Amino acid sequence: MNSQPQDNANFDFDHEYHPEQELQDPLPDINQELPLLRRRQLQPHPPDQNFRPAALPDVREPGVDQDEADAPSLVPVAFKENGEIRYAYLTAVMANIYGHLSWIQATNQLNHSLNMLLIANVLPTSPRPVRALASAKRHLGIDPDQWITQYAICPECWKHHSPSQLKQLLSAECSVPACNGVIYTERRDAKGKMVRTATKINPQVSVIGSLRRMFMRPGFAQSIRDSRQDQPGQNTDEDFVMTDIHHGTQRHDLETNILREVGEFGAVRDRAMEGRMVKKLTERRYGLHLTMNTDWMGILENRPHSTGAIYFAINDLPRDQRFLQINVICAAVLPGPKEPNVQQINHCLEPSTKEDDAPSKRHITPGVKMDIIDEDEPANVYADNQILDCDMPAAHKLSGTAGHSHDMHPCLYCDTDITKINTREGYDYSWTATDNDHLLRQSFYSRHANPIRQKAILDDHGVRWSTLNLIAGWFPSKKTALDFMHCIFLGIIAHLFMRVLFAGYMFSGAGGRNSPKQRFENLINSFKWPSHITRLPKNLGENQSLKKADEWRRLLTITPVLLWWSWKDENDDIPDTEPPQPPNTQAPEFSRNCRRIYDAVFLLCAAVRLLATRSISMSQARIGQSFLSQYCLRCLELNIHLTINHHASMHIADVIKAYGPVYSWWLFAFERFNGMLERVNHNGHDGGRMELTLMRHWVQTHLIYEYTLSLPPDTHAIERETLNEILKSQAQQRGSMMTDIAVYQSEAAQGI
């Protein structure tokens, strides 16, 4: 990719370019009946001569619709009012949010409190206290709706329209070609005015707006790692011990002040913005490296309903603060009831992508001036996506790459095809690494191609269009991490127990109380775990299913002892034989030899022990990778059928080199966030309304936390005590979100 400035470039950054519509696809009408290799040979790459900026979507960024007068203040207005007025606001608003008072009841409570002050002749006249509950929430700075943009989306293709764009639409019919979606319905309100109601909504928040609030938190800016003195390439020393994500090589590749361009034949390059100098993100004092995660969860018990969330974590925060809910931005909550298809997810990514990368004062990659608490001058804040960190299906969907079950392109990192997953070729490192420049070129071809051509590109090159490809510096494979949690714990380890040990009848019930099965159950039930460790369910031999990755992780820790105790003979050796098979059962296709399986499993245990450590050197990672490869090869020798997870795990060492220890970026925290959202009470309404409730809850938690941190020094002790009691009570009732606030509010009060 070329990052050199062009002297003759002069682009209007406010203009929406659509150069990809003019791409000269070398072979748009390729004959799909030709063999795959022949089709690839017929696809030339002529040299590109004319480049134009990549076309950004026409959707408006979150929060842009707000007038300056309506924009939320970073410092609550109530902090400029008397303490007794603020206390009246606080008790009424909290009673509505957490005390189950209706809107009318809470409004009446507010007015009763203000009337008492009026009777006592102490109600101030300037500034005049507000008496509407909505106004009180805004004065306190804890109204989440001020920060949430409710996009009206087409219920079919999910094209997004901001509130102002919804009002300007000439028709309710979707403007996307071949889409039959109806975006809104109309009705007259009580005043006879025609009102448009979106058929489906997608609530999103501004990443920039969220960061503005965070930088006004006491101590937040100081917690951001100053990377200007970091030395790139430290882990080229194989014995250098990496302890966090900042030791990975990928961190030092990110650049600021670059612009993505596309040539007339689809070549993609990044160059310097006009009049600006390219600098590494690590050269900026506030250069933020973000982790992006997307996952889906079920939020209804009586019917299927899959809701998704897009999270951004700030990798420059210390590891113990990075994955606290109060420090993670939930940029969008994606509506159900089904997971979005590729077209729909691309539309969902457009608002945050445009906010990230468009070269103007409203966008974060070129830098945005932000106020920093306790600093005299605003500072330039930069940010970029360092890592797309999702489970395998979501990672492929967001990056636009072929799914993990695709025949020709199941792997995001190399050219291994599905036929090699169960051969030595899938584990001997003979493959060719993915060419990211090639993926980008083909992705831009696919953007405006017809469906037949899009399928051909997917089949031949393993890629389709992704909105993320608009971001300068983005590469589909290079910036996507392999999900260690699902690949290893929920994938390979679960496969070992469910498909090999349990399905292979490796724990015979013959022998009564001294049978391998009974010894297995007795030992696993007798383990004593520390109180902070995830427990294993009882009677795993009978209930052969674990739901959580941490359970599989714990199980593998004790597996060497567990298998030895279950299989050992009278000489305490593991026999070089197969265990008795239950009657009337079909023998598996693989070898059930106890000793050979144990030898293979021991390699897996050693590999995971090395690869999952909190600190690791590349020499340790290579050894762990070697053990994992040997485990897979031993399984093939035993005729055990392997899955895409086994091959994908061959790239773990490379991912560790790019992003540091897996502990610094694995997905346990994001799974916890999903659990938080699943527990939020909502109205059960479809069309994105449940998801709006979830987003409000997330943002409101942030706002309340920021309120507690920013209380004026002269705040009365009663206000502090009341707020503290509310938070403690809600932490007990509502769990992790409010617990984070309660703990940190207490620490802030004590000056910790």
N, C-alpha and C positions, 0 to 999 in steps of 0.2 A: 504494500500500500504506500502511496506517495503522500508525504505530508509537507512537501515544499510549496511555498507561496507562488502564485502566478501573478506576474507583473501586470498582465493585461486583463485580469479578472475584475469585473465591476458589477456586482449583483445587488439587486434590491431585495433585502432580506424580508421585507414585509409582503412581497409578492408570492403567491402560491404557484410554484412551478409544477408542471406535470410532464417532465421529459420522458418518463418511462413509457408514456402512451406513444411516443415517437421512436421507441427502440426498434432498431432494425434487426429483428430476430433472424439469425443466419438460416434457419430452417423451420419456419413457422408451420408448414404443412407437411411435416415429416410423416412418412408412411409407417403406421404403427404395426403393419404386418411384417416389417423387416426384423431380423434378429436384433437383440439388444446391442450386442457388440458392434454390429454394422451401423445401427442408429447413432451410436456414440462416435464412430469414425466419421460420419457424415456431418457432424456438428462442428464447423470451424469457428475459430475465434479471430476475426479480422482485427487489426489494430484500431483502437479508438482514437479519434483525433479531436472530437468536440465533446467537452464535458459541461454539464450544467448541474446545479444543486439538486439533490434528491428531493422529490416532491413531498411536502409535508401534508398531513390530512387537513381537511377544511373545518374540522371541529374546533370549537373554542376551548381553551385551557380551563381547568377548574378555577372558579373564583373571578374570572375575567369579566363576567357579566355584571358584577357588583359595581355600583357607582362609588366614587371615593367617599361620599358622605355615609353610605351604608356599610362600608368595609369595616370589619371588626377591629377594635383597638387592641394593640399588643399589651397595653396596660389598662386594666379594668377601670371604667369610669367611676365605679363605686369607691375606688381608693381615694378619690378626690372629695368624697362626701363624708359627713360625720359618721363616727363609728356606730352610733345607735341606729342610723338609717341603714347602713350596710348590714347590721345585725337583723333588722326587720326583713330586708331583702333575703338574706341568707336562710333564715328559719322558714320563711314561706316557700322559697324555691326548693330547699332540701325536703320539706314535707311533701311537696308535689313529686319530686324525683324518687325519693326513697321511702316516704312515709305513707304512701297510698292515698294521699289527699287528692281529690279531683282538682281540675284546673280552677273551677269556680270556688271550691272550698279554700284552696291555697291563696287565691286572689282575695277572698274575704279575710283570711288570716292576715295577709299583708296590710290590708286597709285598716283592720282593727288595730294593728300595732302602730300604724302611722297616726290613727285618730287618737290613741292614747298620748302620743307625743304632742299632738295638737292641743288636746285638753290641758296638758301640763304646760302649754305655752312654750315648748322647746322645739317645735317642728320648724326647721329652717325654711326660709322662703327663697334662698339662693345658695346653691342650685336647688330648684324645686324637686322634691322627691317624686319618683314615678310611682304610679299606683296600679299599673297593669303588670301582671306576672311576667309576660313576655319581655317587657321592658326591664323588669328587675333582673331577669336572667341575663339580659344583654349588658346591663350595668355591671353585673358581677363578672362578666366575661366567661360564663359557662353555658352559653346557648350554642349547642353543636350545629344547629342549622345555619348559623352565620358562616361556618367553615365548610359546609357540605354543598356540593353542586349536584342537583338531581337531574341527570341527563335523561331526556325522553329518548327512548331507543325503539327502533323498529322491532316488533315482536318476532319477525322472521329472520332478518339479517343482522340485527342489532346495531345498525348505523346510529351513531350518537348525535343528538342535537341538544345544545345548551338551552336553558330557559328562554333566552332572548331569541335564539334561532328557532325554537318551537313557535314563538309568537309570529315570526316572519314567514313561516312556511305557507305557500300558496295552496297547498292541498294536504289532506291527511294521508294520501298515498305515498309510500316510500319512493324516493327518487332513484334508488339503486336499480339498474336495469335487471329485468326478469324477476324482481321481488314484488310480491303482492301484499306486503305488510301494510297495516293501517296504524299510523303512529299515534293518533289522538282521537278523542271524541269531543264533541262540543255540547254545551248546555248553557242556559241562561241562569245567572245567579239572581239573588233576591232583588238586586237593583236593575235587573234587565240587561246586564252586560253579558256578552258572550264570553264564556270561559272555556279554555281548552284543557283537557285532562289527558295526560300521557297514558297510553295503553300499558306501557311497561317502562320502568325507570331503572337506571343504574346509578347509585350514589357513589360519588368520588370526591376526594379531597385533593387540594393542592399540596404537592410535596414541598414546594417553596414556602407556601403559607405555614405549613407545619414546622419547617425548619426555622422560620422567623420566630415562632413562639418558643421553640426549644432554646434558641440562642438568647432569649430573654429570661431563661431560668438561671437562678444563681448557681454558679459552679459548672454549668453545662459546657461553656466554651473552653474552660480550663481542662475539662475531661477529654476533649478532642485531642487525639495524638498529633503532635507536631512532627511531621514526617520529613521536614526539610533537611535534617541531618542523617536520615536513614541511608544506609549503603545498599544499593541494589546488587543483586547477584550473590548475596551471602551464602545461599544454599548451593552454589556451585562447588563449594567445599563440601564433600560428601559427609564429613563428620560434624558440620555445623548443626547445632541443635535448634530446631525451629520450635517456637512456643506459641505462636499466634499467626493470624492470617497475614500480618504485615511482613512476615518473613518469606512469603511466597513471591515468585517472580512476577506474577500477573499484576500486582499492585503497582509496580514501577513502569508498566507499559502504558498506563492511561495518560492521555494528553488533554490539554485545554486549548481553546481557541482554534479548533479544527472544524472543518465543514465537509460533509459527505457529498460527493459528486458522482454522477453516472454518465458514462459515455454513450455514444449513439449505438454501439454494439453491445452494451451491457456491462462493460468493465466498470468496477467501482473503486474509487480512490478517496482518500481523505487528504485535504490540504489545509494550509493556514487560512484563517479568515482574513479578509482584506484589512490591511493596516494593523494586524495584530501578530504578536510573536507566539509561536507554539511553545508551551511550557508543560512539563510533566505535572500531573495532579499532585504528586508528592512534593513539588517545589512550592506549593501554596500553603500558607499557614492554615487556612481552613479549606483544604481540599478533601472532600468527603468521598469515601469509597463505599458504595452501597451494595448490599446483597438484596436481590429481588427474589421473592418466593411467591408461588401461587399454588393453592391446593383447594380441594373441595371437601365439603362435609355435609352430613345429613342433619337438618335442623327440625324435622318433624318426625313424630313417632307414629302417627296414624296413616301416613302416606309417604311415598318416596318424594323427596325434594332435596336436590343437590345444590348447595350454595357455595360459591367460591370467594376467596379473598386474595387480594394482592397486597403483599407486605413489603416494606423496605426497612432493612436494618442498617445501622451505621457502623461500619467495620472499624472506624477510627475511635470508637468508644472502647474502654477496657472490656475484656471478655465478660466480667461479672456484671457489667451494666448494659452490654450490647443487646441482650435478649430479654431485658425487662419490658413488659408491655408498655410502660410509660415512655420508653425510648424508641419504640418501633412504630413506624407510620403505616397505618392501614389505608392504602391509597384508594382502594375500591372494594366493594362487596358485590360480587357478580350474582345476578338473579337466577333463580331456578325456573322450572323444576328440574331441568336436565342440564348436564354440563354443556357448555357452548361448543359448537363446532369450530373449525379453524377460522372461517370467515367471521364468526361472532366474536371470538377471542381477539382477533386482530382489531376489530372496532373498539373493544374494551380497552385495548392498550394505547389507542390513539391519543387520548387526552394527556396521559402522563408522559408519553413519548414526545409529544409536541412541546410540553412544558420542559422536558429534559433538554431537548436538542436544538430548538429553533434559535438562530443567532439574533437575539434581541434582549432588551433589558429585562424581560419577563422570564428568562430561561436560565437554567442553573448551570449547564455545562460551560457556557462562556463566562459565567460569574455573575453574581447578583449582590448588590450592596445590602447588608443587613445590619440593623442595630444590635450591638452586643451589650448586655447588661454590665454596668459599671465601667464601660469604656467610653471615652469622650467622642470618638469618631466611629462611624459605621465601617465595617470591614467587608471585603469581598469574599463571598462564600461560593465555592465551586463544588460540584458533585458529578459523579458519573457512576453508571452501573459497572461494578467490578465483577460481579458474579451472578449468574442466573442459577439459583439453587432450589430445585424442585425434585419431586419424585420423577421417575423416568417418563411416564406418560405425559405429565404436565410439561416437563422440560422439552420433549420433542414437539409438543403442540405449540408452545410459546416460541421456540426457536425456528419453527417452520420446517423442521427436518422430518423425514419419514419415521413412522412409528416403530417401536422396538420389535414388532412382529412382522415388519416388512421383509419380503423375501430377499431383496438385493441390498437393502441399506438399513439393517436393524441397529447398527452401531453408530453412534454420533461421532466417534473419534477415529474410526478407521474404515477401510473398505471391506471388512469381513462381511460375508453374506450368511444367510440363515443356514445354509447347508454345512458351513464350517463349524457351527456351534458344537457339534458332536464329533469333531475330528481334531487331530493334533494341531492342524493349522490354526484353529481358533485360540491356541494357547502357547504357540512357539514364537510369537513376536515377528512373524514373517509378513505381516500385513503392511499396508501403506497408510500413513496418517491422512486424515481428512484435509482437503485443500479448501480453506475457508474462502479464499478469493473466488474459487470456482463456485462454491455454494452461493455466494453473494450474487455473482453474475446470473446464475440460473434462477435465483429467487426473484430478481428484478425482471427477468423475462416472464416469469410466472405471474407477476403482479396484475397485469392487464391482459393476459392471454385468455383464449377461450377455454372452456372446461376440458376439451380433448387434449389441447396442448398442455394444459396444467398437469393433467394426469401423466402425459408422456414425460414431462420434466421430472415429476415425482418418481416415476418408475426408473428413469434413466440416471437421474442424478441425486435422488433422495432428498429433495428439498421442494418446498412450496413457498409462497409469499409469507413473510412475517413482518409486522409493523416495526419490530425491534431493529430490522435491518436499516431503518432510516437514521439510526443514531450513529453519529461519527465515532469511529473506534470500536463499533460493535462487530463481533465475529461469532457466527452461530455455534461453532464447536469450541473455539478457544475460550469463550467466556461462559460456558456452561459446565457446571461442576457435576461430577458423578455422585449421585445421592447414596452415600455410604450406608445410611440407616436402612433404607428400603432394599438396596442391592445386597447387602451382607446380612443384616439381622433378620429382616422380614423376607429376604430372598434366599440366599444360599444356605443359611443356618436352618430356616424353616424347611427348605427343600430336603436337607439332610435328615431331619427328624421325620417329617411327614411322608416323604416319597421313598426314603431308603430304610431308616430304622424301624418306623412303625409299619409302613406298608409292606416292608420286606420281612415282617414277622421275626425281627431280630431279638425279641424278648419273649422267649418261649414260656408258656405257663406250666410246662411239664416239670414235676418235682415238688409241687405243692408250695409249702412255705419257703423252701430253698430254691424255688425256680428263678431264672433270670428276671422274669416279669415281677415277681414279688420282691426280689432284692432291689430291683430298680425303683419300685414304688417306696419301699421302706427307707432307702437311702435318701431319695429326693425329699421325702416328707420329714426327714430328721434334720435337714440342714437348718442351721440357725443363721439368719441374716441380720446384719446391722439394721438399726431402725430406719436409716435413711435410704436403704437399698430396696428396690422393687422386689416384692416377694413373688415366688412361683406358686401357682395354684396347686392344691392337694390332688393326689391321685392322677398325676399326669399320664401314667400308663393307661388309664381308662379314658380320661378326658383329654384326648390327644390333640389339643388345640390351644395355642397361645395367641392373644390378640395384639399384644404390645411388643414393639421392637425391643424395649428394655427387658422384657421377659425372656426373649430369645437370647439376648446378650448375656443375661445372668446364667441361663441354662448352659450356654457354651463354656462359660467359665469353669463349671464343675463337670463338664462332659468327660474329660479323660478319666477322672476318678469314678464317675458314674458308670461308664462303660466297662471299666476294669472290674468294678465290684459286681456288676451284673453278669459278666461273661466268664470270669475267672474259673479255672478248674481247681481240683484238689491241691495242685502245686502252686496255686496263685498265679498261674500263667493264663494268657488268653489263648484258647485253643485255635489251632490252624484248621478248623472245620466249620461247617455250617450248622446252625442250631436246628433242632427239630421243627418241622413246619406243621402248623395246626391241620387237622384233618379237614377235608372238603374245602380246601383253599387252593387257589391257583398259584403256582410258583412264579415269582417275579422273573423278569428276563435277565437281571443282573446277578452277579455272584454274591452269595450271602456269607462268604468266608469271614469269620469274626476277626481274625488277626489282620487280614488285608484291609478290611474296612477300618479297623482301629488305627492302623498305620496311616491311612489316608486322613482320618478325622484328626489325628494328632497334628498333622501338617496344617489343617484348617485352624485349629485352636492356636497354634503358634503364630500363624499369619495374622489372625485377628488381634491377638495380644500385642503384636508389634504395631500394626497399622492403626489401631484405635487409641493409641496412647495420647496423652495431652501434650507431650513434647516428643519430637522425633527428628532424627537426622535422615538425610537422603540415603545413607548407607543402610540404616535400619529399614527404611521404606522399601529399598530394593530387595533386601532379604525377605521382608514380609511378602512382597510381591512374588518373589521366587517360590516361597512356601505355598502361596495361593495357587500359582501355576502348577506346581507339583501335585497339589491336592486335586485339581481338575483333571490332570493327566492320569492320576491314579484312579479316579472315578471312571474315566473312559476305559481304562484297562479292565475295570470290573464290569464294564458294559452298563454303567449307570447313565441314564439319559440326563443330559445337562440342559440348561436354559440360557436365555440371553443374559441373565444376571451373572452367570459364571464367566462368560466372555467379557462382559463389560467390566468386571472386576480386574481384568488384566491391565486396565488403564489407571488404577488407583494411585500408583506411585507417581505417575505424571501429574495427576490432579493434585496430589500433595505437594509436589514441587511448585505448582502454580499458585496454590492457595494456603499452604502450610498445613498444620495438623488438622485432621478431620474434626477434632473436638471444637475447633474454632469456627466451624461453619456447618456442622451436621444439622439435621432437621428436627431434632427433638423440641427445640423451642417453638418452632412454627406449628408443630403438631399440638403443643400446649395452647397456643393462641387459638387454634381451631376449637379446642375444647372449651375455652372461655366463651367464644361466640356461640357455641352450641347451647350453653347454659343460659343465654340471655332470654328473658321473657319477651314475647312478641305477639302480635295480633293474629298471626296465621293467614294474613292476606297475601295473595299472589301479586304478580305484576311488579315485583321488586320492592313492595312495601315492607315485607318482613326484613329484607336486606337493609332497607333504610333504618329500621329500628336497630339492627346490629351495628351499623355504622355510627348512629347517634350515640350508642352506648360506648363504643370505643373512643370516639372523639371527646365525649363528655368526661370520660375518665381522665384523659389528658388534661382537659381544661380545669377540672377540679384539683388535680395534682398541682398544676401551675398556679392556681389560686392560693393553695396552701403554702407554696414556696414563697410567694410574692407578697404576703400580707405586710402592710406597713409596720414599721417598728413600734408605732404607738397603738397598735391593735390591743383592745382590752382583753384581759385574760379570759373573760367569760366567752368571748367570741372564739378564741383559740380552743378553749375546753369543749365548747359545743361542737365545733367542727371536728375535733379529735374524737369525741364520743360517737359522732355520726359515722366517721370513717371506720372506727373499730367495730361498730355494730354491723356495718355493711360488709366488712371483711369476713366476719363470721358467717354471714348469711349468703354472700354472693361469691366468695372465693377469691381467686388469684388477682383479678384486676384491682379490686379494692384493697386487697392485702398489700400489694405493692405500694399503693398510695399511703396506707396507714403506717407502714414501716418507714417509708422515706419521709413522711410528714413528721413522724416522731424524731427521726434522726436530725432533720432540719431544725426542729425546735430545740434540740440539745446541742446544736452546733457541730454535729459529727461530720 
